Amino acid sequence: MADLTGACLRDARLTHADLSAANLTHADLTNADLSGANLLVTDLYDTRLTGASLLQARNLTNEQIRGAIIDRYTRLDPGIDITLPRVPRTTI
């Protein structure tokens, strides 16, 4: 349940970390290794996961990934569906 809003965690090794219910909104996890991490209800809204590895991440949902920033180098398990269109973010 850590509040890591806006944290810079580039290249962090978070394999098998328990990040359940953590707030990672706007955090930078570029090239981070989250393999096997527990992401149960973790807030990944606007979290930069470019180049990150989320292979075998536990409790990761399609909805969490759709709110995150990923690229073609982000490694996800085949069960994660990123083919649905993303809604552009607007500020009011």
N, CA, C and O atoms as CSV, one atom per row, in Angstrom:
chain,resi,resn,atom,element,x,y,z
A,1,MET,N,N,0.815,-1.193,0.000
A,1,MET,CA,C,0.000,0.000,0.000
A,1,MET,C,C,0.864,1.265,0.000
A,1,MET,O,O,0.452,2.308,0.508
A,2,ALA,N,N,2.041,1.164,-0.563
A,2,ALA,CA,C,2.958,2.304,-0.601
A,2,ALA,C,C,2.462,3.373,-1.563
A,2,ALA,O,O,1.886,3.058,-2.604
A,3,ASP,N,N,2.684,4.624,-1.220
A,3,ASP,CA,C,2.375,5.725,-2.115
A,3,ASP,C,C,3.658,6.131,-2.824
A,3,ASP,O,O,4.514,6.811,-2.259
A,4,LEU,N,N,3.770,5.697,-4.078
A,4,LEU,CA,C,4.956,5.979,-4.876
A,4,LEU,C,C,4.595,6.903,-6.038
A,4,LEU,O,O,5.201,6.833,-7.107
A,5,THR,N,N,3.616,7.756,-5.825
A,5,THR,CA,C,3.174,8.695,-6.851
A,5,THR,C,C,4.357,9.517,-7.354
A,5,THR,O,O,5.052,10.166,-6.572
A,6,GLY,N,N,4.577,9.484,-8.666
A,6,GLY,CA,C,5.624,10.289,-9.278
A,6,GLY,C,C,7.044,9.827,-9.008
A,6,GLY,O,O,7.991,10.528,-9.364
A,7,ALA,N,N,7.218,8.676,-8.394
A,7,ALA,CA,C,8.564,8.193,-8.052
A,7,ALA,C,C,9.379,7.871,-9.303
A,7,ALA,O,O,8.828,7.421,-10.308
A,8,CYS,N,N,10.664,8.097,-9.244
A,8,CYS,CA,C,11.567,7.718,-10.322
A,8,CYS,C,C,12.186,6.367,-9.959
A,8,CYS,O,O,13.059,6.278,-9.096
A,9,LEU,N,N,11.715,5.328,-10.633
A,9,LEU,CA,C,12.194,3.970,-10.375
A,9,LEU,C,C,12.772,3.366,-11.649
A,9,LEU,O,O,12.630,2.168,-11.893
A,10,ARG,N,N,13.417,4.187,-12.453
A,10,ARG,CA,C,14.018,3.711,-13.691
A,10,ARG,C,C,15.039,2.608,-13.383
A,10,ARG,O,O,15.839,2.714,-12.453
A,11,ASP,N,N,14.981,1.549,-14.193
A,11,ASP,CA,C,15.918,0.422,-14.082
A,11,ASP,C,C,15.848,-0.304,-12.742
A,11,ASP,O,O,16.756,-1.071,-12.420
A,12,ALA,N,N,14.801,-0.087,-11.955
A,12,ALA,CA,C,14.682,-0.729,-10.646
A,12,ALA,C,C,14.459,-2.234,-10.805
A,12,ALA,O,O,13.795,-2.676,-11.742
A,13,ARG,N,N,15.009,-2.997,-9.898
A,13,ARG,CA,C,14.788,-4.447,-9.849
A,13,ARG,C,C,13.729,-4.711,-8.787
A,13,ARG,O,O,14.002,-4.690,-7.587
A,14,LEU,N,N,12.520,-4.959,-9.261
A,14,LEU,CA,C,11.399,-5.180,-8.354
A,14,LEU,C,C,10.815,-6.576,-8.560
A,14,LEU,O,O,9.611,-6.784,-8.412
A,15,THR,N,N,11.674,-7.520,-8.900
A,15,THR,CA,C,11.208,-8.882,-9.123
A,15,THR,C,C,10.599,-9.437,-7.846
A,15,THR,O,O,11.185,-9.343,-6.767
A,16,HIS,N,N,9.430,-10.010,-7.986
A,16,HIS,CA,C,8.687,-10.632,-6.891
A,16,HIS,C,C,8.336,-9.671,-5.758
A,16,HIS,O,O,8.018,-10.106,-4.651
A,17,ALA,N,N,8.392,-8.366,-6.031
A,17,ALA,CA,C,8.017,-7.378,-5.009
A,17,ALA,C,C,6.512,-7.422,-4.766
A,17,ALA,O,O,5.739,-7.714,-5.679
A,18,ASP,N,N,6.107,-7.137,-3.554
A,18,ASP,CA,C,4.689,-7.048,-3.229
A,18,ASP,C,C,4.284,-5.580,-3.335
A,18,ASP,O,O,4.478,-4.791,-2.411
A,19,LEU,N,N,3.716,-5.243,-4.492
A,19,LEU,CA,C,3.270,-3.879,-4.743
A,19,LEU,C,C,1.747,-3.795,-4.701
A,19,LEU,O,O,1.149,-2.895,-5.291
A,20,SER,N,N,1.129,-4.740,-4.000
A,20,SER,CA,C,-0.331,-4.763,-3.935
A,20,SER,C,C,-0.850,-3.476,-3.302
A,20,SER,O,O,-0.360,-3.019,-2.270
A,21,ALA,N,N,-1.858,-2.914,-3.958
A,21,ALA,CA,C,-2.529,-1.686,-3.537
A,21,ALA,C,C,-1.607,-0.469,-3.502
A,21,ALA,O,O,-1.949,0.542,-2.889
A,22,ALA,N,N,-0.453,-0.549,-4.144
A,22,ALA,CA,C,0.456,0.601,-4.204
A,22,ALA,C,C,-0.074,1.620,-5.208
A,22,ALA,O,O,-0.754,1.266,-6.171
A,23,ASN,N,N,0.243,2.870,-4.972
A,23,ASN,CA,C,-0.111,3.942,-5.900
A,23,ASN,C,C,1.148,4.304,-6.675
A,23,ASN,O,O,2.063,4.926,-6.136
A,24,LEU,N,N,1.186,3.909,-7.949
A,24,LEU,CA,C,2.319,4.213,-8.817
A,24,LEU,C,C,1.934,5.235,-9.886
A,24,LEU,O,O,2.594,5.336,-10.920
A,25,THR,N,N,0.865,5.992,-9.631
A,25,THR,CA,C,0.413,7.006,-10.579
A,25,THR,C,C,1.553,7.947,-10.937
A,25,THR,O,O,2.237,8.464,-10.054
A,26,HIS,N,N,1.759,8.170,-12.228
A,26,HIS,CA,C,2.775,9.083,-12.759
A,26,HIS,C,C,4.214,8.678,-12.414
A,26,HIS,O,O,5.132,9.477,-12.594
A,27,ALA,N,N,4.421,7.470,-11.931
A,27,ALA,CA,C,5.784,7.013,-11.620
A,27,ALA,C,C,6.509,6.628,-12.909
A,27,ALA,O,O,5.872,6.283,-13.904
A,28,ASP,N,N,7.812,6.687,-12.891
A,28,ASP,CA,C,8.640,6.314,-14.039
A,28,ASP,C,C,9.333,5.000,-13.733
A,28,ASP,O,O,10.272,4.951,-12.939
A,29,LEU,N,N,8.860,3.922,-14.377
A,29,LEU,CA,C,9.461,2.598,-14.224
A,29,LEU,C,C,10.076,2.149,-15.546
A,29,LEU,O,O,10.039,0.965,-15.879
A,30,THR,N,N,10.632,3.076,-16.284
A,30,THR,CA,C,11.283,2.757,-17.541
A,30,THR,C,C,12.360,1.700,-17.315
A,30,THR,O,O,13.227,1.855,-16.455
A,31,ASN,N,N,12.293,0.635,-18.092
A,31,ASN,CA,C,13.262,-0.475,-18.045
A,31,ASN,C,C,13.317,-1.194,-16.696
A,31,ASN,O,O,14.279,-1.910,-16.421
A,32,ALA,N,N,12.309,-1.015,-15.863
A,32,ALA,CA,C,12.273,-1.707,-14.568
A,32,ALA,C,C,11.922,-3.176,-14.764
A,32,ALA,O,O,11.266,-3.537,-15.741
A,33,ASP,N,N,12.353,-4.008,-13.849
A,33,ASP,CA,C,12.027,-5.436,-13.886
A,33,ASP,C,C,11.024,-5.736,-12.776
A,33,ASP,O,O,11.364,-5.779,-11.594
A,34,LEU,N,N,9.770,-5.943,-13.202
A,34,LEU,CA,C,8.694,-6.268,-12.271
A,34,LEU,C,C,8.256,-7.710,-12.454
A,34,LEU,O,O,7.121,-8.059,-12.128
A,35,SER,N,N,9.130,-8.541,-12.963
A,35,SER,CA,C,8.796,-9.947,-13.190
A,35,SER,C,C,8.379,-10.612,-11.887
A,35,SER,O,O,9.094,-10.557,-10.887
A,36,GLY,N,N,7.219,-11.237,-11.915
A,36,GLY,CA,C,6.730,-11.957,-10.748
A,36,GLY,C,C,6.198,-11.082,-9.629
A,36,GLY,O,O,5.816,-11.596,-8.577
A,37,ALA,N,N,6.164,-9.762,-9.831
A,37,ALA,CA,C,5.670,-8.858,-8.783
A,37,ALA,C,C,4.168,-9.030,-8.594
A,37,ALA,O,O,3.452,-9.368,-9.537
A,38,ASN,N,N,3.698,-8.797,-7.381
A,38,ASN,CA,C,2.271,-8.837,-7.087
A,38,ASN,C,C,1.707,-7.432,-7.295
A,38,ASN,O,O,2.063,-6.494,-6.581
A,39,LEU,N,N,0.811,-7.303,-8.295
A,39,LEU,CA,C,0.250,-6.000,-8.643
A,39,LEU,C,C,-1.257,-5.944,-8.382
A,39,LEU,O,O,-1.990,-5.260,-9.096
A,40,LEU,N,N,-1.703,-6.649,-7.379
A,40,LEU,CA,C,-3.116,-6.682,-7.019
A,40,LEU,C,C,-3.607,-5.272,-6.693
A,40,LEU,O,O,-3.115,-4.639,-5.759
A,41,VAL,N,N,-4.565,-4.790,-7.456
A,41,VAL,CA,C,-5.169,-3.456,-7.367
A,41,VAL,C,C,-4.135,-2.321,-7.261
A,41,VAL,O,O,-4.394,-1.301,-6.622
A,42,THR,N,N,-3.002,-2.499,-7.872
A,42,THR,CA,C,-1.985,-1.456,-7.938
A,42,THR,C,C,-2.425,-0.416,-8.959
A,42,THR,O,O,-2.856,-0.772,-10.055
A,43,ASP,N,N,-2.322,0.856,-8.615
A,43,ASP,CA,C,-2.722,1.923,-9.515
A,43,ASP,C,C,-1.562,2.245,-10.453
A,43,ASP,O,O,-0.532,2.770,-10.029
A,44,LEU,N,N,-1.747,1.920,-11.741
A,44,LEU,CA,C,-0.714,2.150,-12.741
A,44,LEU,C,C,-1.101,3.266,-13.702
A,44,LEU,O,O,-0.552,3.346,-14.801
A,45,TYR,N,N,-2.041,4.134,-13.309
A,45,TYR,CA,C,-2.488,5.197,-14.196
A,45,TYR,C,C,-1.330,6.142,-14.518
A,45,TYR,O,O,-0.690,6.692,-13.622
A,46,ASP,N,N,-1.077,6.318,-15.813
A,46,ASP,CA,C,0.004,7.182,-16.308
A,46,ASP,C,C,1.384,6.762,-15.797
A,46,ASP,O,O,2.306,7.578,-15.754
A,47,THR,N,N,1.525,5.508,-15.416
A,47,THR,CA,C,2.829,4.992,-15.011
A,47,THR,C,C,3.619,4.649,-16.259
A,47,THR,O,O,3.121,3.927,-17.123
A,48,ARG,N,N,4.838,5.150,-16.373
A,48,ARG,CA,C,5.675,4.894,-17.540
A,48,ARG,C,C,6.325,3.519,-17.377
A,48,ARG,O,O,7.182,3.315,-16.517
A,49,LEU,N,N,5.890,2.579,-18.231
A,49,LEU,CA,C,6.408,1.207,-18.216
A,49,LEU,C,C,7.138,0.880,-19.518
A,49,LEU,O,O,7.201,-0.283,-19.915
A,50,THR,N,N,7.681,1.876,-20.173
A,50,THR,CA,C,8.382,1.654,-21.431
A,50,THR,C,C,9.635,0.820,-21.182
A,50,THR,O,O,10.476,1.160,-20.350
A,51,GLY,N,N,9.734,-0.267,-21.917
A,51,GLY,CA,C,10.881,-1.156,-21.787
A,51,GLY,C,C,10.867,-2.014,-20.534
A,51,GLY,O,O,11.803,-2.781,-20.311
A,52,ALA,N,N,9.839,-1.908,-19.716
A,52,ALA,CA,C,9.772,-2.664,-18.461
A,52,ALA,C,C,9.381,-4.121,-18.721
A,52,ALA,O,O,8.736,-4.428,-19.723
A,53,SER,N,N,9.772,-5.002,-17.822
A,53,SER,CA,C,9.373,-6.404,-17.889
A,53,SER,C,C,8.340,-6.686,-16.812
A,53,SER,O,O,8.595,-6.522,-15.619
A,54,LEU,N,N,7.155,-7.118,-17.267
A,54,LEU,CA,C,6.090,-7.505,-16.349
A,54,LEU,C,C,5.737,-8.970,-16.564
A,54,LEU,O,O,4.606,-9.387,-16.319
A,55,LEU,N,N,6.699,-9.735,-17.018
A,55,LEU,CA,C,6.465,-11.154,-17.264
A,55,LEU,C,C,6.150,-11.861,-15.950
A,55,LEU,O,O,6.836,-11.674,-14.945
A,56,GLN,N,N,5.118,-12.661,-15.978
A,56,GLN,CA,C,4.652,-13.429,-14.827
A,56,GLN,C,C,4.280,-12.554,-13.628
A,56,GLN,O,O,4.262,-13.020,-12.489
A,57,ALA,N,N,3.982,-11.275,-13.900
A,57,ALA,CA,C,3.494,-10.408,-12.822
A,57,ALA,C,C,2.146,-10.956,-12.369
A,57,ALA,O,O,1.298,-11.296,-13.195
A,58,ARG,N,N,1.956,-11.039,-11.080
A,58,ARG,CA,C,0.720,-11.604,-10.523
A,58,ARG,C,C,-0.349,-10.538,-10.380
A,58,ARG,O,O,-0.060,-9.400,-10.009
A,59,ASN,N,N,-1.591,-10.915,-10.677
A,59,ASN,CA,C,-2.769,-10.064,-10.502
A,59,ASN,C,C,-2.759,-8.818,-11.384
A,59,ASN,O,O,-3.445,-7.844,-11.076
A,60,LEU,N,N,-2.000,-8.834,-12.465
A,60,LEU,CA,C,-1.987,-7.726,-13.412
A,60,LEU,C,C,-3.176,-7.870,-14.349
A,60,LEU,O,O,-3.401,-8.947,-14.900
A,61,THR,N,N,-3.942,-6.796,-14.537
A,61,THR,CA,C,-5.128,-6.862,-15.381
A,61,THR,C,C,-4.955,-6.021,-16.646
A,61,THR,O,O,-4.104,-5.136,-16.721
A,62,ASN,N,N,-5.786,-6.328,-17.626
A,62,ASN,CA,C,-5.802,-5.535,-18.856
A,62,ASN,C,C,-6.111,-4.073,-18.544
A,62,ASN,O,O,-5.519,-3.168,-19.132
A,63,GLU,N,N,-7.027,-3.853,-17.631
A,63,GLU,CA,C,-7.413,-2.490,-17.263
A,63,GLU,C,C,-6.234,-1.702,-16.704
A,63,GLU,O,O,-6.066,-0.528,-17.035
A,64,GLN,N,N,-5.421,-2.326,-15.868
A,64,GLN,CA,C,-4.251,-1.638,-15.317
A,64,GLN,C,C,-3.302,-1.225,-16.436
A,64,GLN,O,O,-2.798,-0.102,-16.442
A,65,ILE,N,N,-3.059,-2.126,-17.377
A,65,ILE,CA,C,-2.129,-1.838,-18.471
A,65,ILE,C,C,-2.678,-0.751,-19.390
A,65,ILE,O,O,-1.921,0.084,-19.884
A,66,ARG,N,N,-3.990,-0.758,-19.622
A,66,ARG,CA,C,-4.580,0.265,-20.499
A,66,ARG,C,C,-4.410,1.664,-19.933
A,66,ARG,O,O,-4.412,2.632,-20.694
A,67,GLY,N,N,-4.265,1.800,-18.630
A,67,GLY,CA,C,-4.063,3.111,-18.032
A,67,GLY,C,C,-2.606,3.527,-17.968
A,67,GLY,O,O,-2.295,4.682,-17.677
A,68,ALA,N,N,-1.707,2.582,-18.241
A,68,ALA,CA,C,-0.265,2.842,-18.152
A,68,ALA,C,C,0.295,3.275,-19.508
A,68,ALA,O,O,-0.380,3.181,-20.534
A,69,ILE,N,N,1.518,3.740,-19.492
A,69,ILE,CA,C,2.219,4.127,-20.716
A,69,ILE,C,C,3.203,3.010,-21.040
A,69,ILE,O,O,4.153,2.774,-20.293
A,70,ILE,N,N,2.971,2.327,-22.152
A,70,ILE,CA,C,3.829,1.222,-22.565
A,70,ILE,C,C,4.342,1.486,-23.973
A,70,ILE,O,O,3.876,2.397,-24.658
A,71,ASP,N,N,5.296,0.688,-24.388
A,71,ASP,CA,C,5.770,0.757,-25.773
A,71,ASP,C,C,6.009,-0.659,-26.277
A,71,ASP,O,O,5.702,-1.629,-25.585
A,72,ARG,N,N,6.544,-0.774,-27.456
A,72,ARG,CA,C,6.750,-2.106,-28.041
A,72,ARG,C,C,7.820,-2.904,-27.310
A,72,ARG,O,O,7.949,-4.108,-27.536
A,73,TYR,N,N,8.572,-2.274,-26.457
A,73,TYR,CA,C,9.616,-2.980,-25.712
A,73,TYR,C,C,9.144,-3.434,-24.330
A,73,TYR,O,O,9.863,-4.153,-23.637
A,74,THR,N,N,7.960,-3.026,-23.934
A,74,THR,CA,C,7.385,-3.476,-22.670
A,74,THR,C,C,7.062,-4.961,-22.798
A,74,THR,O,O,6.371,-5.365,-23.733
A,75,ARG,N,N,7.551,-5.771,-21.874
A,75,ARG,CA,C,7.355,-7.222,-21.947
A,75,ARG,C,C,6.199,-7.630,-21.031
A,75,ARG,O,O,6.224,-7.446,-19.814
A,76,LEU,N,N,5.171,-8.202,-21.704
A,76,LEU,CA,C,3.960,-8.627,-21.003
A,76,LEU,C,C,3.663,-10.071,-21.346
A,76,LEU,O,O,4.064,-10.558,-22.404
A,77,ASP,N,N,2.968,-10.754,-20.464
A,77,ASP,CA,C,2.535,-12.116,-20.746
A,77,ASP,C,C,1.503,-12.095,-21.872
A,77,ASP,O,O,0.796,-11.101,-22.041
A,78,PRO,N,N,1.408,-13.183,-22.645
A,78,PRO,CA,C,0.460,-13.233,-23.756
A,78,PRO,C,C,-0.992,-13.018,-23.342
A,78,PRO,O,O,-1.795,-12.605,-24.178
A,79,GLY,N,N,-1.360,-13.276,-22.101
A,79,GLY,CA,C,-2.735,-13.116,-21.656
A,79,GLY,C,C,-3.175,-11.666,-21.511
A,79,GLY,O,O,-4.368,-11.391,-21.378
A,80,ILE,N,N,-2.228,-10.739,-21.535
A,80,ILE,CA,C,-2.564,-9.322,-21.411
A,80,ILE,C,C,-2.925,-8.794,-22.793
A,80,ILE,O,O,-2.139,-8.903,-23.734
A,81,ASP,N,N,-4.123,-8.220,-22.910
A,81,ASP,CA,C,-4.641,-7.749,-24.188
A,81,ASP,C,C,-4.459,-6.244,-24.299
A,81,ASP,O,O,-5.131,-5.475,-23.613
A,82,ILE,N,N,-3.547,-5.833,-25.166
A,82,ILE,CA,C,-3.315,-4.405,-25.373
A,82,ILE,C,C,-3.879,-3.942,-26.708
A,82,ILE,O,O,-3.574,-2.838,-27.160
A,83,THR,N,N,-4.699,-4.774,-27.344
A,83,THR,CA,C,-5.222,-4.435,-28.665
A,83,THR,C,C,-6.436,-3.514,-28.616
A,83,THR,O,O,-6.791,-2.920,-29.634
A,84,LEU,N,N,-7.075,-3.382,-27.468
A,84,LEU,CA,C,-8.229,-2.503,-27.375
A,84,LEU,C,C,-7.773,-1.049,-27.494
A,84,LEU,O,O,-6.704,-0.688,-27.002
A,85,PRO,N,N,-8.579,-0.223,-28.142
A,85,PRO,CA,C,-8.176,1.182,-28.302
A,85,PRO,C,C,-8.086,1.882,-26.957
A,85,PRO,O,O,-8.889,1.649,-26.053
A,86,ARG,N,N,-7.109,2.726,-26.856
A,86,ARG,CA,C,-6.937,3.514,-25.639
A,86,ARG,C,C,-7.651,4.834,-25.806
A,86,ARG,O,O,-7.654,5.403,-26.898
A,87,VAL,N,N,-8.246,5.322,-24.759
A,87,VAL,CA,C,-8.946,6.595,-24.801
A,87,VAL,C,C,-7.932,7.696,-24.557
A,87,VAL,O,O,-7.215,7.668,-23.556
A,88,PRO,N,N,-7.861,8.682,-25.475
A,88,PRO,CA,C,-6.903,9.773,-25.250
A,88,PRO,C,C,-7.221,10.517,-23.959
A,88,PRO,O,O,-8.387,10.715,-23.617
A,89,ARG,N,N,-6.194,10.918,-23.261
A,89,ARG,CA,C,-6.387,11.641,-22.016
A,89,ARG,C,C,-6.637,13.113,-22.317
A,89,ARG,O,O,-5.972,13.713,-23.162
A,90,THR,N,N,-7.587,13.669,-21.624
A,90,THR,CA,C,-7.865,15.096,-21.749
A,90,THR,C,C,-7.904,15.694,-20.357
A,90,THR,O,O,-8.248,15.023,-19.384
A,91,THR,N,N,-7.552,16.940,-20.280
A,91,THR,CA,C,-7.627,17.620,-18.999
A,91,THR,C,C,-8.775,18.603,-19.045
A,91,THR,O,O,-9.024,19.253,-20.061
A,92,ILE,N,N,-9.457,18.697,-17.945
A,92,ILE,CA,C,-10.608,19.596,-17.871
A,92,ILE,C,C,-10.317,20.708,-16.912
A,92,ILE,O,O,-11.162,21.580,-16.704
